Amino acid sequence: MKAKIIITLKNGVLDPQGKAIEGALKGLGFDGVSDVRQGKEIELKLDETDEAAARAKAEEMCKKLLANPVMENYAIEIMA
């Protein structure tokens, strides 16, 4: 199974990369762009055959390494 993990900063956490992207887009003439937030996407192949077990393993990975729960939210999508 594959797991796709989307990690984003929590609301209220400053996002300097998002601000830089927003400024660059405006500099390129893209008007009407605001509140840009930058995140990351991680895809993993898991040896699990059970969706619940795969989700539990991905959840544990997020809690232990992939995401900082103080500053970041994450969402997990399991794909066959």
VMD Tcl script that draws the C-alpha trace (Angstrom):
set ca {
  {0.00 0.00 0.00}
  {1.00 3.60 -0.45}
  {0.53 6.43 2.00}
  {0.41 10.08 1.02}
  {1.02 12.49 3.88}
  {0.27 16.19 3.51}
  {1.92 18.39 6.15}
  {0.98 22.05 6.62}
  {1.72 24.69 9.21}
  {-1.03 25.34 11.74}
  {-2.99 28.57 11.47}
  {-1.23 31.33 13.35}
  {2.25 29.94 12.74}
  {4.37 32.32 10.67}
  {5.21 30.97 7.21}
  {8.20 32.85 5.75}
  {8.36 30.55 2.72}
  {4.70 31.20 1.99}
  {5.32 34.95 2.22}
  {8.30 34.66 -0.15}
  {6.20 32.69 -2.65}
  {3.41 35.24 -2.37}
  {5.84 38.10 -3.02}
  {7.38 36.31 -6.00}
  {3.97 35.60 -7.53}
  {2.97 39.25 -7.16}
  {6.30 40.26 -8.68}
  {5.50 38.08 -11.68}
  {2.22 39.91 -12.16}
  {-0.17 37.45 -10.50}
  {-2.61 39.82 -8.82}
  {-5.22 38.77 -6.27}
  {-2.95 36.26 -4.49}
  {-2.88 36.34 -0.70}
  {-2.38 34.18 2.39}
  {0.00 31.75 0.63}
  {0.95 28.82 2.87}
  {3.67 26.36 1.92}
  {3.64 22.72 3.00}
  {5.12 19.38 2.07}
  {3.89 16.10 0.66}
  {5.50 12.77 1.47}
  {4.64 9.50 -0.31}
  {5.61 6.15 1.21}
  {5.26 2.56 0.08}
  {4.29 0.33 3.00}
  {4.44 -3.47 3.13}
  {1.09 -3.53 4.92}
  {-1.88 -5.19 3.19}
  {-4.49 -3.93 5.65}
  {-5.59 -0.30 5.27}
  {-6.09 0.22 9.00}
  {-2.61 -1.12 9.77}
  {-1.07 1.06 7.05}
  {-2.85 4.14 8.41}
  {-1.72 3.33 11.97}
  {1.89 2.96 10.83}
  {1.78 6.25 8.88}
  {0.20 7.97 11.90}
  {3.01 6.73 14.14}
  {5.62 7.94 11.62}
  {4.04 11.40 11.61}
  {3.98 11.59 15.39}
  {7.58 10.39 15.80}
  {9.37 12.04 12.87}
  {7.55 13.44 9.86}
  {5.50 16.24 11.46}
  {6.03 18.60 14.36}
  {2.68 18.44 16.21}
  {3.34 21.77 17.94}
  {3.50 23.68 14.64}
  {2.11 21.39 11.94}
  {-1.06 19.57 10.94}
  {-1.02 16.48 8.78}
  {-3.46 14.44 6.75}
  {-2.93 10.84 5.67}
  {-4.34 9.24 2.53}
  {-3.93 5.48 2.07}
  {-3.95 4.12 -1.49}
  {-3.93 0.50 -2.61}
}
mol new
graphics top color blue
foreach p $ca { graphics top sphere $p radius 0.5 }
foreach p [lrange $ca 0 end-1] q [lrange $ca 1 end] { graphics top cylinder $p $q radius 0.2 }
display resetview
